[in-house]
Amino acid sequence: MAEQQEEDKSIGEEGGRKEEQVEALRAELESVKSELRQAKESSESSLNKMRYLMADFDNYRKQMEKQLASKAESIKAELLLKFLNIRDDYLRALSVARQSKSSEQGGVVIEGLEGILKNIDSLLASEGVREIEAVGTPFDPNVHDAIAYSARDDLAENTVTAEIRKGYMLNGRVLRPSLVEISKIVKNTVNDTKEVNIQGGQGGG
C-alpha cells in the first residue's frame, strides 16, 4: 500500500513538472510571437520610411533635372539670340551688296553670302528656331510687339501690315517677338467738323 502511494506521488509530481514545462513553453512561444510582431512592425515602419525617402529623392532628382534642363534652355536661347542679331546684320550687309552689285565678281560674292545665310538658317532650324508669322495675321501681343500704326480701311483693325524686325520661336516659346506695324481704322471726322462749324455760325447769327 505504501509502495502504491509512493508511485502515485511520483506520477503526480512528474505530471506537475510536465504541466509546468508546457506552461513555460507556451509562455516562451507567446514571447517569441510578441517579439516577431514587434520585429515585423519595426521592419514595416523602416520599409515605409525607406519608401518615403526614395520618393522624396526621386522628386528631388526630377526637380533638379527640370531646373538643369530649364537652365540649359535659357543658355541656348541666349546664344541663339546672338546668332539672330548677327543674322540681322548679315542681311543688312547682303542687301547693301545686292544694291551695289555692278560686276560679275560682285554677283559671285553675293552668291557666296547667300550660301552662308542659308547655312545660318539651317543651323537655327536644326536647333528648333522657327519664324513667327506676322504680315496679314491678327496682332497677337504674345508674339508681336507693335511699334507703328498704319491707317487702313481695307483691313480689319489690328492686322499686321508690315514686319519691321522678324520674330522667332524656340521650341514653342518666344525667343524674340516680331516688331510690327498694325492697321488702325481712322474715322472720318470731316462731316462732324463741318456740322460743328455750321452750328457755330448759326449760333453767331
VENBEL-V792718 format. One record per residue. RES is the residue in one small letter. D_FIRST is the distance of its C-alpha to the first C-alpha in Angstrom with 1 decimal. Layout:
BEGIN
((RES:D_FIRST) (RES:D_FIRST))
END
This chain:
BEGIN
((m:0.0) (a:3.8) (e:5.3) (q:5.1) (q:6.3) (e:8.6) (e:9.9) (d:10.7) (k:12.4) (s:14.3) (i:15.4) (g:16.5) (e:18.4) (e:20.1) (g:21.1) (g:22.5) (r:24.5) (k:25.8) (e:27.0) (e:28.6) (q:30.3) (v:31.5) (e:32.9) (a:34.5) (l:36.0) (r:37.3) (a:38.9) (e:40.4) (l:41.7) (e:43.3) (s:44.8) (v:46.3) (k:47.6) (s:49.2) (e:50.8) (l:52.1) (r:53.6) (q:55.3) (a:56.5) (k:57.9) (e:59.6) (s:61.0) (s:62.2) (e:63.9) (s:65.5) (s:66.9) (l:68.0) (n:69.9) (k:71.5) (m:72.6) (r:74.0) (y:76.0) (l:77.3) (m:78.4) (a:80.1) (d:81.8) (f:82.9) (d:84.2) (n:86.2) (y:87.6) (r:88.6) (k:90.3) (q:92.1) (m:93.3) (e:94.5) (k:96.4) (q:98.0) (l:98.9) (a:100.4) (s:102.3) (k:103.6) (a:104.7) (e:106.4) (s:108.3) (i:109.4) (k:110.5) (a:112.4) (e:114.3) (l:115.3) (l:116.5) (l:118.4) (k:120.3) (f:121.1) (l:122.4) (n:124.7) (i:126.0) (r:126.5) (d:128.6) (d:130.8) (y:131.1) (l:132.2) (r:134.9) (a:136.1) (l:136.2) (s:138.1) (v:140.7) (a:141.0) (r:141.5) (q:144.3) (s:146.1) (k:145.8) (s:149.2) (s:148.8) (e:146.9) (q:145.0) (g:143.9) (g:142.6) (v:140.4) (v:139.1) (i:138.1) (e:136.4) (g:134.4) (l:133.5) (e:132.4) (g:130.2) (i:128.5) (l:128.1) (k:126.4) (n:123.9) (i:123.2) (d:122.6) (s:120.4) (l:118.3) (l:117.9) (a:116.9) (s:114.3) (e:112.7) (g:112.4) (v:115.6) (r:117.4) (e:120.6) (i:120.5) (e:122.7) (a:125.4) (v:128.9) (g:128.9) (t:125.4) (p:124.4) (f:124.0) (d:120.3) (p:119.6) (n:116.4) (v:118.5) (h:122.1) (d:123.8) (a:127.1) (i:129.8) (a:132.9) (y:134.1) (s:136.6) (a:138.5) (r:137.9) (d:138.4) (d:137.6) (l:133.9) (a:131.0) (e:130.6) (n:128.3) (t:128.8) (v:128.9) (t:132.5) (a:132.5) (e:130.1) (i:131.2) (r:128.2) (k:125.7) (g:122.1) (y:119.0) (m:115.3) (l:112.5) (n:109.6) (g:110.1) (r:110.9) (v:114.3) (l:115.4) (r:118.9) (p:120.4) (s:123.7) (l:126.6) (v:128.6) (e:131.5) (i:130.7) (s:133.0) (k:133.9) (i:135.9) (v:138.7) (k:139.9) (n:143.7) (t:144.7) (v:148.5) (n:148.9) (d:146.9) (t:149.2) (k:152.3) (e:151.1) (v:150.4) (n:153.9) (i:155.5) (q:153.7) (g:154.6) (g:158.3) (q:158.4) (g:156.9) (g:159.5) (g:162.4))
END
